[in-house]
Amino acid sequence: RLLITFLFCVEGALREPLLYLSLYFKQHRQQYYDLLQSVRLNGDWEAWLRFFLTGVEETANQAAQMARSLMQLAAANERRIQAIGKAAGSALRVHRLLQTQPIISVAIASKELSLSPPTVTAALGHLQKLGVVHETTGRNYGRLYAYTDYLKILNEGTEPIR
């Protein structure tokens, strides 16, 4: 399954290995196994390719929808952050970092953004008041902040299959 994605990259269909077909195969496990068995026993490649291409289409559409949702969330939050006034500059920088690392600490953000820990702490405080981030540890030191709505979008459809 992993080789399929790498083949797409080698052939130029994907620039990066972003197409995650394993979830589609897992969701359609019995059909996946039945079709593989049919290829092995009967050489029925056409049915397998139809199934596979349907998976590529569905996975690509889901990925595109997820990207749109992430961009809409980030844009909406950015507008809200801009409204806080003078502190918006550092809060926006932290917000942009959260889009690449949706769980961060003050130390990591400080290092990544070349901002002082007090500046990052203040920015995260503003983001927390806006409901953009949530502190996840409950500790006074070594706190972690999560961009929870962003993570919710990233996790959609990955619930365990029963």
Phi, psi and omega in degrees: 000319179294324180298328179301312180296318179295324176297320176301321179292313181299321182278356177087005178287332176231142175278329180223155182284073185258349183273114185254088183281343183303322179296318177299315179296323179293319180293335181240041189306310184296316178297319177303309180294318180299318181289322175298319178296321179294324176295314182297316185274322189242355183069027184279071181289330183298315179296319178298316181294322176300313178300312181298313181293326173298318177297317178299314180298310181297317181295318179296318179296318178297319179295319179295318178296319178297317179299317178298316180297318179296319180293320179295316178299312181298318180295317179297317179293323179298318178298318180295321180293319180300333182285351182280352175092226188304324183280358185296327184303305180289326178296322178293322178296317178295319178300318179295322176296320179299335178287341176256335178223087188290357172231120183222164172246167177299316182299315180295313180297319179300314180292312183298324186258356184055044176244154179290151177305319177298323179294316179295318179300316179296317180297316178295326175298317177296316180295326178291318178298326179281351181081015180283318178239161174227137175284132190254346188265330185076008181265166175270335181233145179070033180293149173242139180243134182243137173274079194297318180295325177295314179295324178300317179295316180297330183269355181302132178084003182255012179297150180302140178268132181257000000 
